[in-house]
């Protein structure tokens, strides 16, 4: 359905925050395209680098 393996989807079900790195760059791009990750922003509205909230 999403083009991702079932293992990854089940792992993300229990995670609230996803921290990106060079090794997970391709996975992060796929999850962002599927709208499963959204950037976490601080008070002024700037997004925090490499930290994303997992959406349901």
Secondary structure by P-SEA (a helix, b strand, c coil): cccccaaaaaaaccccbbbbcccaaaaaaaaaaaccbbbbbcccccccccbbbbcc
